[in-house]
Amino acid sequence: MAVWKDIVFGRPDGIRQSIYRSVMGKDKAVENAPPAKPEPVYESAEQALNLGIEAPKNVTPPSGYEVVLHKDALEPGKVIEVIIAGNAIALARTDDGYFALDNRCPRSACALGEGSLAGNKLTCPTHGWVFDVTDGSCEISPKDTVPTYPVQIAGDGVCVKI
């Protein structure tokens, strides 16, 4: 039952809950969900920027790219979900750099940005399918690839081209 709720409502700190909160102004009740983390309080927008919390505003991205994140905001070995031009993207940081791929698992459109990253391998949190973040290939089902997007670093910003 809990897996079904995670699929429908997402993780308490995942993208689906953040979208729901921004639209509805409240969380969708999920039974046995851990308490929400309190939002951090920053003395200024500059402090939040210096801590790498949001995309830097003083970065001019290359043509066709969008600045999505401060380059120090994501630790190596982590993956997050970002929205770019209305598209949900899984942004991963490996020891080789940043990689962006479509956030939907081809098996049932669950959020890859909620998965786990080991090296260049991103594991779907629902099905366990493993994708290579460098080219979107799937180890489990080679015919099911995930689209990838070019990533560049500009100044302090991580920029993705859609």
N, C-alpha and C positions, 0 to 999 in steps of 0.2 A: 504494500500500500504506500509506503514512504517513497519508493522509487517513482510511482505514478505521480505523486504530488510534486516531486522534484522536477519531473518532466513538464508538467503543466504549469506550475507556479515558479519554477526555477529555485536556485539557492537563495537564501535570505540576503546574501551580499552579491548576487549575480545580476546580470543585465536585465533580465525580465522583471525582477523585483524593482530595480532602479527605474525602469520605464514606467511600471505601474505606479510607483511612488510619485514620479514627476507628473503623471497624468491625473491620478486620483488623489494625490496628497496623503496617501496612507498605504500601509502594507496590506497585501492579501493575506488573510489568516492562514497559516500553515501549521497544522498540528505538530507539536513537539519540535518546532523550529527553535534553534538557539536564539537567545536574545540578540537583538540588533546591536551592532557596535555603535557607540555614540559617535556622532560626527565630531571630528577634531575642530577645535577652535583656534584660529590663527589671528594674531594681532593685526595683520595687514595682508593684502593680496600679494605684496612683495615677499612676505615671509612664506606664504604657501608656495609661491613660485620657486623660492630658494630651496625649499624642501622637496622640490620635484613633484608636487601634487598635481599640477595641471600643465597643459601645453603652454610653453612660453609664448607670450604675445609679441615679443620683439624679434621674431624669426620670420624671414621672408622665405617661403618654401620654393623649391624649384618649380618651374612651369608644369601645371597639371597635378601637383602634389598638394596634400593638406597636412598641416602640422597637427599631430594627434596626441603627442605626449612629450614631456621633458625627457631627455635622453637618460637621466639618472633615476627616473621614477620607477623603472622596472628592473628588478635584479635579474642576473643571469639564471636561467633555469625556471623562469616564471612565464606565464601566459595570462593575458587579460583580454577582455572584450572591449572594443571601442566602436563607436558609430561614426562613419565617415559618409557624408552626403547621403544619409538615409540607409546606408549599408552596414550591417553588422560584420565586423572584422575581428578575427582572433589575431592578436599581436603577441608574438613570442620573442623572447630574448634568450639566445644561446651564447655559448662562448665564442661562436663565429659571428655574432651580430644580431640584428633584428630581422624578423621575418613576419610577413602578413599573409594571411590566407582567409578564405571565406569562413565565416563562423559556423556554417551549417554542415553537420555530418551528412554525407549523401545517403546514409541508411534511413534516417528518419528526421532529419533537420534539427537534431538537438544541438546545443551550443558547445562548440569545440573550445571556446575561450574559457569554459568552466572545467576543461580537462587538465591532465597532468603532463608535464614536459620532462623528458629525460634525454639529454643530449639534443639531437635534432628530431626526436620522435615525440609527437603529440598524441596522447591517448584519449579517445572519446570517453567522456565520463559516464555515458549510458551503456554503450555497447562494447567498449574495449577495443574498437578498431584503432589501428595505429597509423598515423600519417607522418610523412617526412615534411617538416615545415619548409625545407628548402625548395621543394618542387611540387608539393601537394599529393604525392603518390601515396597509395594505401597498401600496406603490407598484407592485409587480410584479403582484400578484393582489388587486385591490380587495375580492374576496369573502372573502379570508382575513385576518381581523383578529386581533389578539392582545388578550386581556382586559387592561385597565389597572386600577390600584388607587389610591385616594386617598392622598395623602401630605401630612403636616403636619410642621412643625418645632415641637417643644416644648422650650424651653430649649436645651440643647446636642444634643438627639437628633433624628434623622430617624425619623418614625413612619409606619407603613404600615397601612392598614385592609384586612383580608382579608374 
